[in-house]
């Protein structure tokens, strides 16, 4: 692996390099150690030595081509926490030595109405450029965080406050913002009853954040096996969705339901748990289409919505909020050579609650 000096650089003197990484060489193939190119550090770029990279369920979807049109070889990873080791000549946002994070995208058009509003994740120009499995403005594939270093435009990096350990901060760059954004948008807080469907990598952060926002929080999970965990994380109530009595007892209860599951569920049944004018927001992304009887929405003027990560400003807001409230992800730290095993354990719901790769082992 090429080493990097901790200095400022300019486009005239910068040169491309290769770094060690774990990649899926083809759809459904096991990830293996390899090297990938990183672009030269441009005027507005920062070079980040990656310390930790979270494993998101969407990494598995994409590495196994579950969402289609994957770009291979693929280096997954969009929950990146590390240290700035080099900055471009015109960088003003970061300095060498700063603790920084990179989330689900590394660029956008910067000119459309959504980019101008700080909603880069909904960019209507070029579309957001994913941290991996995408093409950058030069038409080159992007490679994600299962690697030792990454070069990112300063405008698409985040400051990680000192109040959060770097390994616990990494999952916040996807799991944290994915839950914070809808909870903030639909105004979860004191006087609101919020349900989180699923207590996994996403759901456990939803419980923590909703509790910190002051909402009354209920976990809706398939079984009660994680009940003790849910209550420790901040839930006020915990119910099993496998019990039909749950849907009778809780009918008309919630102002907001956030579903984190990536498998099809009975949306009609869950919509029945909402109050009039309540909203059910989906942040999980099942590979299969769903079926819905619209009468489940009409009665009670209910909303079925979706939410996707957050913009740069909101992601920074989330990180600052988490630091203020002492929130980090519940993690299991693994070596890079355990990534394939970790994928299988994620699919088996055998992780509490987020795997994080120690990048020093790549």
C-alpha positions as semicolon CSV with decimal commas, in nm:
position;residue;x (nm);y (nm);z (nm)
1;X;0,000;0,000;0,000
2;X;0,125;0,346;-0,084
3;X;0,179;0,566;0,221
4;X;0,081;0,932;0,226
5;X;0,250;1,232;0,381
6;X;0,037;1,452;0,606
7;X;0,081;1,765;0,396
8;X;-0,115;2,004;0,182
9;X;-0,105;1,923;-0,187
10;X;-0,201;2,093;-0,511
11;X;-0,343;1,949;-0,834
12;X;-0,010;2,018;-1,005
13;X;0,185;1,795;-0,768
14;X;-0,076;1,537;-0,675
15;X;-0,067;1,192;-0,824
16;X;-0,309;0,902;-0,824
17;X;-0,237;0,602;-0,608
18;X;-0,372;0,259;-0,529
19;X;-0,492;0,144;-0,190
20;X;-0,580;-0,189;-0,034
21;X;-0,948;-0,279;-0,023
22;X;-1,200;-0,562;0,003
23;X;-1,413;-0,597;-0,309
24;X;-1,678;-0,820;-0,459
25;X;-1,525;-0,919;-0,797
26;X;-1,870;-1,008;-0,936
27;X;-2,230;-1,026;-0,824
28;X;-2,278;-1,279;-0,541
29;X;-1,905;-1,353;-0,527
30;X;-1,732;-1,350;-0,188
31;X;-1,545;-1,031;-0,110
32;X;-1,167;-1,058;-0,140
33;X;-0,865;-0,844;-0,072
34;X;-0,745;-0,639;-0,369
35;X;-0,630;-0,289;-0,460
36;X;-0,827;-0,002;-0,613
37;X;-0,725;0,336;-0,754
38;X;-0,781;0,662;-0,574
39;X;-0,777;0,987;-0,768
40;X;-0,518;1,259;-0,707
41;X;-0,602;1,502;-0,428
42;X;-0,755;1,800;-0,606
43;X;-0,780;2,159;-0,489
44;X;-1,099;2,097;-0,288
45;X;-1,031;1,735;-0,192
46;X;-0,927;1,572;0,132
47;X;-0,745;1,241;0,164
48;X;-0,888;1,038;0,449
49;X;-0,714;0,750;0,621
50;X;-1,012;0,526;0,694
51;X;-1,015;0,394;1,047
52;X;-1,353;0,223;1,053
53;X;-1,623;0,126;0,804
54;X;-1,969;0,008;0,901
55;X;-2,147;-0,277;0,722
56;X;-2,493;-0,171;0,606
57;X;-2,758;-0,413;0,481
58;X;-2,757;-0,214;0,156
59;X;-2,394;-0,321;0,107
60;X;-2,521;-0,677;0,084
61;X;-2,808;-0,583;-0,148
62;X;-2,565;-0,417;-0,387
63;X;-2,274;-0,663;-0,365
64;X;-2,524;-0,938;-0,447
65;X;-2,691;-0,730;-0,719
66;X;-3,024;-0,736;-0,538
67;X;-3,111;-0,389;-0,665
68;X;-2,970;-0,456;-1,013
69;X;-2,708;-0,292;-1,234
70;X;-2,414;-0,329;-1,001
71;X;-2,068;-0,205;-1,106
72;X;-1,804;-0,470;-1,044
73;X;-1,554;-0,508;-0,896
74;X;-1,739;-0,336;-0,612
75;X;-1,589;-0,203;-0,290
76;X;-1,888;-0,149;-0,060
77;X;-1,900;0,079;0,242
78;X;-2,070;0,414;0,298
79;X;-2,032;0,441;0,674
80;X;-1,680;0,579;0,687
81;X;-1,495;0,732;0,981
82;X;-1,132;0,838;0,962
83;X;-0,865;1,102;0,987
84;X;-0,768;1,367;0,731
85;X;-0,407;1,308;0,622
86;X;-0,383;1,544;0,326
87;X;-0,578;1,847;0,201
88;X;-0,602;2,024;-0,132
89;X;-0,470;2,375;-0,181
90;X;-0,812;2,542;-0,158
91;X;-0,964;2,334;0,122
92;X;-1,111;2,545;0,403
93;X;-1,344;2,301;0,579
94;X;-1,088;2,057;0,719
95;X;-0,728;2,036;0,832
96;X;-0,483;1,751;0,857
97;X;-0,564;1,552;1,169
98;X;-0,937;1,625;1,169
99;X;-1,182;1,346;1,254
100;X;-1,418;1,314;0,959
101;X;-1,687;1,095;0,814
102;X;-1,822;1,011;0,471
103;X;-2,175;0,886;0,418
104;X;-2,375;0,750;0,128
105;X;-2,276;0,999;-0,142
106;X;-1,967;1,192;-0,246
107;X;-2,104;1,439;-0,501
108;X;-2,419;1,578;-0,660
109;X;-2,498;1,838;-0,925
110;X;-2,481;2,123;-0,670
111;X;-2,713;2,339;-0,883
112;X;-3,064;2,191;-0,874
113;X;-3,330;2,314;-0,631
114;X;-3,270;2,023;-0,395
115;X;-2,893;2,062;-0,382
116;X;-2,942;2,433;-0,313
117;X;-3,177;2,343;-0,026
118;X;-2,924;2,105;0,128
119;X;-3,117;1,799;0,012
120;X;-2,838;1,659;-0,201
121;X;-2,966;1,305;-0,155
122;X;-3,264;1,400;-0,374
123;X;-3,052;1,573;-0,640
124;X;-3,260;1,614;-0,957
125;X;-2,965;1,717;-1,176
126;X;-2,703;1,447;-1,217
127;X;-2,842;1,263;-0,916
128;X;-2,632;1,201;-0,610
129;X;-2,306;1,017;-0,674
130;X;-2,293;0,715;-0,446
131;X;-1,985;0,655;-0,235
132;X;-1,960;0,324;-0,417
133;X;-2,133;0,145;-0,705
134;X;-2,160;0,472;-0,899
135;X;-1,972;0,675;-1,158
136;X;-1,810;1,004;-1,066
137;X;-1,812;1,320;-1,279
138;X;-1,522;1,180;-1,482
139;X;-1,705;0,855;-1,552
140;X;-1,484;0,653;-1,318
141;X;-1,630;0,401;-1,071
142;X;-1,650;0,505;-0,709
143;X;-1,514;0,268;-0,447
144;X;-1,636;0,265;-0,090
145;X;-1,512;0,239;0,263
146;X;-1,390;-0,119;0,284
147;X;-1,048;0,024;0,205
148;X;-0,759;0,202;0,371
149;X;-0,797;0,549;0,216
150;X;-1,045;0,756;0,020
151;X;-1,032;1,094;-0,156
152;X;-1,347;1,304;-0,118
153;X;-1,447;1,660;-0,199
154;X;-1,448;1,861;0,125
155;X;-1,810;1,964;0,064
156;X;-1,922;1,602;0,100
157;X;-1,738;1,520;0,419
158;X;-1,861;1,557;0,776
159;X;-1,693;1,663;1,099
160;X;-1,714;1,393;1,366
161;X;-1,738;1,562;1,708
162;X;-1,498;1,455;1,981
163;X;-1,790;1,328;2,189
164;X;-1,831;1,016;1,971
165;X;-1,577;0,735;1,938
166;X;-1,477;0,687;1,574
167;X;-1,580;0,321;1,561
168;X;-1,925;0,400;1,706
169;X;-1,955;0,704;1,478
170;X;-1,907;0,515;1,150
171;X;-2,261;0,366;1,138
172;X;-2,411;0,707;1,208
173;X;-2,313;0,812;0,853
174;X;-2,591;0,589;0,718
175;X;-2,792;0,425;0,996
176;X;-2,790;0,737;1,211
177;X;-2,897;0,986;0,946
178;X;-3,142;0,742;0,788
179;X;-3,341;0,748;1,113
180;X;-3,270;1,103;1,224
181;X;-3,402;1,258;0,903
182;X;-3,758;1,118;0,914
183;X;-3,781;1,158;1,291
184;X;-3,687;1,524;1,255
185;X;-3,900;1,584;0,945
186;X;-4,214;1,433;1,100
187;X;-4,137;1,615;1,425
188;X;-4,088;1,331;1,669
189;X;-4,061;1,480;2,015
190;X;-4,244;1,539;2,343
191;X;-4,610;1,443;2,321
192;X;-4,557;1,222;2,014
193;X;-4,593;0,844;2,012
194;X;-4,339;0,688;1,778
195;X;-4,302;0,322;1,677
196;X;-3,985;0,177;1,529
197;X;-4,042;-0,140;1,327
198;X;-3,743;-0,371;1,356
199;X;-3,459;-0,355;1,608
200;X;-3,153;-0,401;1,390
201;X;-2,874;-0,181;1,260
202;X;-3,118;0,093;1,161
203;X;-3,385;0,036;1,421
204;X;-3,161;0,050;1,726
205;X;-3,047;0,399;1,622
206;X;-3,410;0,497;1,567
207;X;-3,490;0,402;1,926
208;X;-3,193;0,597;2,061
209;X;-3,264;0,908;1,856
210;X;-3,642;0,911;1,907
211;X;-3,590;0,874;2,282
212;X;-3,335;1,157;2,285
213;X;-3,583;1,375;2,093
214;X;-3,831;1,323;2,376
215;X;-4,087;1,098;2,204
216;X;-4,264;0,804;2,365
217;X;-4,100;0,513;2,184
218;X;-4,235;0,167;2,106
219;X;-4,044;-0,112;1,931
220;X;-4,243;-0,340;1,704
221;X;-4,036;-0,653;1,640
222;X;-4,118;-1,002;1,517
223;X;-4,049;-1,150;1,859
224;X;-3,968;-1,041;2,214
225;X;-3,614;-1,184;2,210
226;X;-3,456;-0,837;2,198
227;X;-3,699;-0,677;2,442
228;X;-3,441;-0,622;2,715
229;X;-3,208;-0,455;2,466
230;X;-3,485;-0,234;2,331
231;X;-3,576;-0,103;2,673
232;X;-3,210;-0,036;2,757
233;X;-3,171;0,158;2,432
234;X;-3,456;0,389;2,528
235;X;-3,783;0,223;2,427
236;X;-4,079;0,272;2,657
237;X;-4,268;-0,027;2,518
238;X;-4,188;-0,340;2,317
239;X;-4,435;-0,560;2,129
240;X;-4,410;-0,869;1,910
241;X;-4,569;-0,832;1,567
242;X;-4,600;-1,211;1,544
243;X;-4,874;-1,181;1,808
244;X;-5,204;-1,080;1,642
245;X;-5,314;-0,921;1,970
246;X;-5,050;-0,651;1,918
247;X;-5,242;-0,506;1,622
248;X;-5,568;-0,507;1,818
249;X;-5,420;-0,356;2,134
250;X;-5,227;-0,081;1,956
251;X;-5,483;0,016;1,692
252;X;-5,492;0,393;1,641
253;X;-5,199;0,454;1,878
254;X;-4,910;0,616;1,690
255;X;-4,838;0,956;1,541
256;X;-4,542;0,815;1,349
257;X;-4,422;0,469;1,253
258;X;-4,076;0,425;1,098
259;X;-4,020;0,088;0,933
260;X;-3,658;-0,019;0,904
261;X;-3,715;-0,370;0,770
262;X;-3,597;-0,471;0,425
263;X;-3,850;-0,752;0,380
264;X;-4,215;-0,721;0,276
265;X;-4,459;-0,659;0,563
266;X;-4,835;-0,624;0,592
267;X;-4,860;-0,249;0,538
268;X;-5,234;-0,250;0,591
269;X;-5,195;-0,395;0,938
270;X;-4,929;-0,142;1,035
271;X;-5,126;0,151;0,894
272;X;-5,406;0,043;1,128
273;X;-5,178;0,135;1,419
274;X;-5,169;0,503;1,318
275;X;-5,382;0,780;1,458
276;X;-5,577;1,001;1,218
277;X;-5,321;1,209;1,024
278;X;-5,046;0,971;1,130
279;X;-4,759;0,877;0,900
280;X;-4,579;0,552;0,830
281;X;-4,235;0,613;0,685
282;X;-4,024;0,346;0,519
283;X;-3,646;0,359;0,533
284;X;-3,593;-0,010;0,461
285;X;-3,590;-0,105;0,094
286;X;-3,730;-0,452;0,017
287;X;-3,621;-0,596;-0,315
288;X;-3,977;-0,709;-0,388
289;X;-4,275;-0,484;-0,474
290;X;-4,545;-0,438;-0,212
291;X;-4,923;-0,470;-0,229
292;X;-5,154;-0,226;-0,050
293;X;-5,529;-0,180;-0,020
294;X;-5,568;0,198;-0,036
295;X;-5,859;0,192;0,208
296;X;-5,589;0,151;0,473
297;X;-5,483;0,507;0,390
298;X;-5,819;0,667;0,325
299;X;-5,964;0,595;0,665
300;X;-5,788;0,840;0,895
301;X;-5,616;1,054;0,630
302;X;-5,297;0,860;0,681
303;X;-4,968;0,894;0,498
304;X;-4,744;0,619;0,365
305;X;-4,408;0,776;0,291
306;X;-4,042;0,707;0,230
307;X;-3,722;0,875;0,340
308;X;-3,367;0,835;0,214
309;X;-3,065;0,926;0,429
310;X;-3,013;1,304;0,462
311;X;-2,830;1,598;0,312
312;X;-2,486;1,712;0,422
313;X;-2,613;1,985;0,656
314;X;-2,868;1,756;0,820
315;X;-2,610;1,479;0,857
316;X;-2,382;1,723;1,039
317;X;-2,677;1,826;1,255
318;X;-2,734;1,459;1,337
319;X;-2,370;1,403;1,434
320;X;-2,375;1,707;1,659
321;X;-2,704;1,590;1,815
322;X;-2,561;1,244;1,880
323;X;-2,249;1,390;2,039
324;X;-2,459;1,619;2,258
325;X;-2,669;1,326;2,379
326;X;-2,390;1,070;2,401
327;X;-2,528;0,852;2,123
328;X;-2,319;0,612;1,920
329;X;-2,402;0,289;1,743
330;X;-2,396;-0,044;1,924
331;X;-2,121;-0,222;1,734
332;X;-1,931;-0,545;1,691
333;X;-1,581;-0,469;1,565
334;X;-1,445;-0,720;1,313
335;X;-1,137;-0,781;1,102
336;X;-1,164;-0,722;0,729
337;X;-1,118;-1,092;0,657
338;X;-1,440;-1,161;0,851
339;X;-1,657;-0,957;0,614
340;X;-1,811;-1,253;0,428
341;X;-1,903;-1,419;0,755
342;X;-2,047;-1,087;0,874
343;X;-2,270;-1,066;0,566
344;X;-2,422;-1,405;0,645
345;X;-2,473;-1,306;1,006
346;X;-2,649;-0,983;0,903
347;X;-2,887;-1,186;0,687
348;X;-2,950;-1,415;0,983
349;X;-3,013;-1,114;1,213
350;X;-2,715;-1,230;1,418
351;X;-2,558;-0,895;1,503
352;X;-2,622;-0,648;1,783
353;X;-2,636;-0,413;1,618
354;X;-2,385;-0,305;1,355
355;X;-2,071;-0,471;1,228
356;X;-1,782;-0,230;1,188
357;X;-1,463;-0,317;1,002
358;X;-1,134;-0,216;1,161
359;X;-0,965;-0,075;0,851
360;X;-0,618;-0,134;0,996
361;X;-0,678;-0,504;0,921
362;X;-0,740;-0,457;0,546
